[in-house]
Amino acid sequence: MNVVHLLCVLAATLLPPTARSARTDLGSPLSDIASLSSTVSELQHALAQLQVAHSALQVSHDSLREEHRALHAAHSQLHMSHDALSLEHHGLQNVVAMLSRRNTRSSGMQASPASHDHGAARHSHGRTLSSSDACVNYDDAQLVVEGTAVFAGDLLVQDGDRQTNVVDAVANVTGCTSAVDSLRQWLCLQGGSDTVARPFLTYDKSSAHDQEHFRIGDSDFLAVANYFDGTTYATKSPVYRFNGATATFELFQEIDTKGARGWTHFQIGARHFLAVANFHNAGSYLVTSAVFCYNDTLASFEVFQEFETQGATDWEHIQINNYHFLVVANERDDDGDNGMLAIYRFNNVTDAFESFQELDADSVVDLEQFLLGDTAYLLAASHRVAQSTLYQYNNSAQQFNVYQEFTTVGAASWEHMRINGQDYLAIANYGYSNSQEETSEIFRHNNATHKFELFQQIDTLCALDWEHFRIGDTDFLALCSYRHGTTYEAKSAVYRYNDEAQAFELVQQIDTKGCIDWEHFTMGGADFLALSEYPWGDSEGTASVMLCTDLCFL
């Protein structure tokens, strides 16, 4: 088929029948070809315009698709933010409730539920659906708005039998926002933006040498180690239970102790135990320490087992596989010998702890256990010698062996912590003088050498205790400074871990008097620090609780 024939066929398909008839009748091939050429040119021009329009539509489609992706990402982010705010709001409600019940005078803020509800009351005339069955025929109903939507009056949402309208929701959010702003001002602005902890309550005036927090069921407890009442070491150490209605700790039980240095809570199965380290009585370090078991029927702790100890300073519970161990630090005896660690293992058949191993350890005042993988470790802080020890449990030999030695100066406390997958050990060096500044040290585990290596040094004064805690994604270390020269009034401190600088940095100083121990715990969605203060030889000390917050670090 030649080109002229092809053009004739094309023209025949494009022209109407009358035109085709007319052209045929003219019988002029040249005229037909000219006309067809003009038609083809017009078609090519139209095709070019269509291609341009198609390209523009494609660009517009790609742009809209990118906008859709961005909107979808924004929606997902808003959903995550909503969930996070809901969780934070729940926690803040608990804190606000406790602060309201405490009626803290220093806060200058009284929570007023009525003031938070004034918006909702103002809109109490809001519309409601005619019946709970109004949406029954729309089980999968959804509201989809692309772009901007304007609603006249109110928007009603029904979920089952519950109805919500936007006007009331906005009023409630406004009230909540006001409460959060007031709470943040009380927690942060009055004490500065670097305030991690603020005084919450003082609940005991005994010679608090230690506080131990634990939970039984839904109840929170604090056990206080009462060391000396000014006359005798044979004292009663109190156990307190938190009363949510009054937002304070109330006396739950008193337990006979003798120069109590510390409490340790642990569980075996569903049973709760408290072990007390009795240090001294009537001129002798040879005293009986005891483990108490909680009696659910009587709702009290009863003597479970007694142990002969020599200047006991601390207990540590360790669970290895299915075995439960108790380690007691015997700091000294009446002859001035430097003591040892006595390790007991629980026998399920006899329902008692039995002697398992003894380790020579000089003047140990604090124990700390932790796991690296499946391996158990035990730290001992030796106060009167220049070396403290890390023990490792050998599963094959079924005994604890020396794993690593550390040079220390009047070691008072060890603290293990895990930050960003790395294991750290902090040692509080008290020193050998009441006024000399010492360097406390932090060690980090080297996974290649399997040893702990020096990571950071911090200048401290009469350091007695480290306490690690985490609020949100931020890690802190609280330090107890016992005294400053001739006075027990000293500056204890809180350090915050800086991820970028890879170091702990001072964030807050706290005035204390004979600070001995920090204990972090959570309760009702809030973080607390229990502070034990006892100037040596006084007839009383202070057991108090500080409230922590992460609002200041957002």
RAJO-V254380 format. One record per pair of residues at least 12 apart in sequence whose C-alpha atoms are under 6 Angstrom apart, sorted by the first residue. I is the first residue (numbers start at 1). GAP is how many residues later the second one is. Records with the same first field share a line. If there is no record, write none. Layout:
I: GAP + GAP
This chain:
91: 434
94: 430
98: 149
101: 145 + 146
102: 145
107: 79
116: 59
119: 52
120: 48 + 51
132: 29
188: 364
193: 359
194: 313
196: 352 + 353
197: 349 + 350 + 351
198: 348 + 349
199: 347
200: 345 + 346 + 347
201: 343 + 344
202: 342
203: 341
204: 338 + 339
205: 335 + 336 + 337
206: 20 + 334 + 335
207: 19 + 20 + 21 + 327 + 333 + 334
208: 17 + 18 + 324 + 325 + 326 + 333 + 334 + 335
209: 16 + 52 + 323
210: 14 + 15 + 52 + 307 + 322
211: 12 + 13
212: 51
220: 21 + 22
221: 19 + 20
222: 17 + 18
223: 16
224: 13 + 14
225: 12 + 35 + 36 + 37
226: 34
227: 32 + 33
229: 310
230: 308 + 309
233: 25 + 26 + 48
234: 23 + 24
235: 22
236: 18 + 19 + 20 + 21
237: 17 + 18
238: 15 + 16
239: 13 + 14
240: 12
258: 20 + 23
259: 19 + 20 + 21
260: 17 + 18 + 19
261: 16 + 52
262: 14 + 15 + 52
263: 12 + 13
272: 21 + 22
273: 19 + 20
274: 17 + 18
275: 15 + 16
276: 14
277: 12 + 35 + 36 + 37
278: 34
279: 32 + 33 + 34
280: 31
285: 25 + 26 + 48 + 49
286: 23 + 24
287: 22
288: 19 + 20 + 21
289: 17 + 18
290: 15 + 16 + 17
291: 13 + 14
292: 12
310: 20 + 22 + 23
311: 19 + 20 + 21
312: 17 + 18 + 19
313: 16 + 52
314: 14 + 15 + 52
315: 12 + 13
324: 21 + 22
325: 19 + 20
326: 17 + 18
327: 15 + 16
328: 13 + 14
329: 12 + 35
331: 32 + 33
338: 24 + 25
339: 23
340: 19 + 20 + 21
341: 17 + 18
342: 16
343: 13 + 14 + 15
344: 12
362: 20
363: 19 + 20 + 21
364: 17 + 18
365: 16
366: 14 + 15 + 47
367: 12 + 13
376: 17
377: 14 + 15
378: 12 + 13
381: 30 + 32
382: 29
383: 27 + 28 + 29
384: 26
386: 21 + 22 + 23
387: 19 + 20 + 21
388: 17 + 18
389: 16
390: 13 + 14
391: 12
409: 20 + 22
410: 19 + 20 + 21 + 22
411: 17 + 18 + 19
412: 16 + 17 + 52
413: 14 + 15 + 52
414: 12 + 13
423: 21 + 22
424: 19 + 20
425: 17 + 18
426: 15 + 16
427: 13 + 14
428: 12 + 35 + 36 + 37
429: 34
430: 32 + 33 + 34
434: 51
435: 49 + 50
437: 23 + 24
438: 21 + 22
439: 19 + 20 + 21
440: 17 + 18
441: 15 + 16
442: 13 + 14
443: 12
462: 19 + 20
463: 17 + 18
464: 16 + 52
465: 14 + 15 + 52
466: 12 + 13
467: 51
475: 21 + 22
476: 19 + 20
477: 17 + 18
478: 15 + 16
479: 13 + 14
480: 12 + 35
481: 34
482: 32 + 33
483: 31
488: 25 + 26
489: 23 + 24
490: 22
491: 18 + 19 + 20
492: 17 + 18
493: 15 + 16 + 17
494: 13 + 14
495: 12
514: 19 + 20 + 21
515: 18
516: 16 + 17
517: 15
518: 12 + 13
527: 21
528: 18 + 19 + 20
529: 16 + 17
530: 14 + 15
531: 12 + 13 + 14
